[in-house]
């Protein structure tokens, strides 16, 4: 006999066959049954509970087309399986940090969108969206709100993606109908750097180099950067300098790796959404290229006085 899930056992009677499910921060689940006063106790015995559950949720499920070939359970008559289209629009379960960011955004919009910040907050709280930025433009006498978005996985969103249509429909249901809204995916940019690192000879060069790379990738990752946020030489050095074992940094090169030609020795810009004739170009997002770190390590003997 199937027991029913309830939000709380507080109002459950001693014979109510009910249970509650609690999700932990590590994504594990705990099922709690009654104690005989608030909810019925489980019957005694061995292997007398059977559970059916779902698994595979989150961005790990964003597989490419044709990647699925096996079924976890095979219904009678099913000989094979495949996915003709790539999966998209997934999002990992909300963490405590993301809840602290998204909860105020959800409350501030209250299921209506009026200001530019409302558009940004609404989109960033939407499942599957990782970043959003709204800007207003004038097209003749018409007000146009342009919303640049990125998926929760940090990838651009194709206009044909169901996530794109779902977000548009959700916005249309609560926005001012007199305002024109345009959605677009961001333009990805990457940069690279070369640096000479003088490190304490008491530290292994490989360990210092790995720690510097880890600090750089963390600081210039998708979760830490905003649309149109530039990268400066001072910012890069400030990330590298505190690494244990580092004595001095000489930043030899800071340049775009892809998405744009030309560079400045101390500043790499990323543009916000901007008009181009009758069209609007989406905002850019500047991140560190996965292979964009080149370090030359020099050990320095440190003499203690």
N, C-alpha and C positions, 0 to 999 in steps of 0.2 A: 504494500500500500504506500502511495506517495505522500510524503509529508510536505507541508507548504512552508515557503520562506516568508518570514515576516520582518518588518524593520526593527522590532523590539519584542522581547519576551515579557515585558513588564505587565502588559494587559492580558497575557495568555493565561487561560485556566489550567488547572492541574491535569486535565485530560486532553488538552489541545495538542495535536500532533504537529508541532511547528518547530522551526529552527531559525537561527540568524547566521549570516555570513559576514565576516569582518576581513577586509583586505589590509594586509600589513604593508609597511613601507618597502619591503623587499619583494613585493608582488605576490607573496604567498597568501593563501586564504585559510582562515580558521572557521570551522563550522561548530556552532554551540547549540546544544539541545537544552530542554527544560530540566528543572531540578525536582519536579513533582509538585511544586507549588505554582511556579510560573512556567507553564509548559510541561508536557508529559515527558517522563523519562524514557529513554530508549529501552526496548525489551532486552533482557539478558540473552546471551548466546554468542556464538562465534561466527564471524563473517555474515552477520545478519543485516548489514547496511550496504546498499549498492548505490553508487553516485554516478550521475552522468554530468560531464562538465565540458566546457569549451576551452581550447588552448590555441596558441599561435597568434594572439592579438598583438598589435603594435607594429612598429616600423619594420620589424623582422619579416613581416608578411608581405612587404613590397618586393615581390619577386618579378623577374622579367617574363616576357611572353614565352610560353613553352617550357617553363621551369618546373611545373608540377607534373609528375608522372605517376605518383603513388598515392593511394588512398589509405588513411589511417584505418578505416573500416570499409569493407567492400560489400555493398548491397548485392543481393542476388541479381545476376544478369549483367552486372557491370564488369566489363573486360579490361577497360583502360580509361584513363582520364588525362586531360591536359587543359591548360589555360591559354586560349588564343590571344588574349590581351594581357599586357603588363598590369600588375596591381599598383594602385596609387591611392593617395589621400589618407594614409594611415597615420596614427599618432600613438605614441607610447602612453601607458597609463599616467595620469597626472601625478607628479611628485609634490612634496611639500613646498619646495621652492617655487614651482610653477603655479601651485595653488595660491601662494601668497601674492603672485603677480596677477593671476587671472580673476581671482575672486573679487577684488575691488573693481576691475573692469566690468564684470558682469553686473555688479550692483549699480555702477555709475550710469550705464546705459538704460537700465530698467525697461528693456524691450522697446526702446524707441531710439532713433538716431537723428540727432539735430546738428551737433557741431562736428567739426573735423576730427576732434579727439574722439567723439562717439564712434565715428566710422572706424578709426584705428583700433579702439578698444573692442568694438564688436567683432571685428575680423580676427584680432589676435586671440580672442576667447573662443573662436569657432574651432571645432574639432578638425584637426588635420592642417591647420594654419600655424606656422611658426613665427612669422613676422608680418607686419603690415604697416603702411604709412600712407596717410591720406593728405592730399593737397588740393587746393581750390584754384580753378582757372576760369577765365572769362572767354567764351566763344561767342562773339557778337554780344547780344544782350542776354545770353544764356549762361547760367552758372553751372560749371562742370566740376564734380568732385572725382578726382583720379585717385584710385586706390592701388598701390603697389603691394603685392603679396608674395610670400614664399611659403613653401610647404614645411611641415614640422620636421621633415628629414633634411631640410636645408637646400632642397632642389627647386628649380623653377617648375611652375605648374603650366602645363599645356592648356590652351583654351578649350580643347576637346575633353579635358579631364573632368569626370563627374564632380570632383571637389569644387572645381571652378563654377560649375552651374549651381551646385548646392549653396555655395556662399552667396552667389548673386541672388538666388531666390530668397534666401534668408534676409538679405539686406533690403530687397524690394518690399518685403512684407512689413518692415518697420520704419522705413525712411520717409522723408518728405517727398511726395510724388512729383513736386514741381522742380526737383533738383535732378539733373542728369548725372548718373554714376557710371564711371568706366573702370573696369578691373583689368589689371595687367600683371604679368609675372615680372620679377626683377631681372636686371641685367647683371650676370655674374662677372666679377673682375678678380684677378689674383695678382699677387706681387711676390717678388723674391728678394733676397738680401744676401750680401757677402760681408763677412766681418772677420777681423783678426782679434783673437781672444788671448789675452795674457792671463794665465791661471797659475795658482799656487802649485808648485812642483810636488807638494805632498798629496795632491789629488790626482787621480788617474785622469788623463786627458779624455779618454772615452766616456768616463762617467760624467765629467763636466759638460762635454759636448751633448750627451744625451739629455742631461737636465736642462740645458739651455733650449734645446729643441722642444722638449716637453712644455716648458714655460711659454715659448713663443706660440706653439700651436694652441695652447689653452687660451692665451690672451687674444689671439686673432682668429678665433673659431666663430662659427655661425652663431652660437648662442651668445657670444660676448659682443658682437658688432652690430651696428645699426645701419640701415640704408643711408647712403650719402655720407657715411662717416669716413674722414680721411685717415691716412696713416702717416705719422711723422717720424723722422729719424730719432728725435728725442724720446718718443714713446717706445720705439723699438729698443733703444739702449736702456731705458728705464726698466723694461721687462727682463733684459739679459743681466744687468749689473748685479742684482741681489742674489743670483744663483751662487750656491756655496762653492767656493774655490775660485771664483772669478775675481781678478784683480783689476783689469782694465779692458775696455772694449773700444776698438776702432771700427766704425761702420764704414766699409769700403764702397758698398753699392746698395742702393735702394731703388728698385725699378719695377715696373709692371711686368708680370709674367705672361698674361694673356688678357685679351679684351680691349686693350688700348695701347697705342704706340706713344713714345715719348715719355719722359719722366723728369722729375726734379730731384736734385740730390738730397733734399731734406723733407720733401712733402709729396705724397701721392694723394690726389684728390679723387673723390667719388661723387658723382653728380646726383642731385635729387631729380624727381620727375620734372620735366621741362617741355614747353611747347615747341613743336617743329612744324610750322605751317598750320594746317588744320588737325594734325595729329599731336599726340602727347607721348613723349619717350619716357618709359618707366624709370624709376630710381635704380641706382647701381649699388651693389654690395661688394665691398673690397675685403677679401680674405687672403690669408697666407697660402701660397701654392703648396700642395703636399710634398713637392720636391724642390721647394724654393729656398732652402737653407744651405749655405755654403760657409763653413767655418774653417779658419786656419788657426790651429792651436799652438801656443808657445808657452812652455813651462818657465816659470820664474822662481828662482830660489829665494825663499823668504828667510831673512836673518832676524832672529829675536835678540833684542838688546837687554 
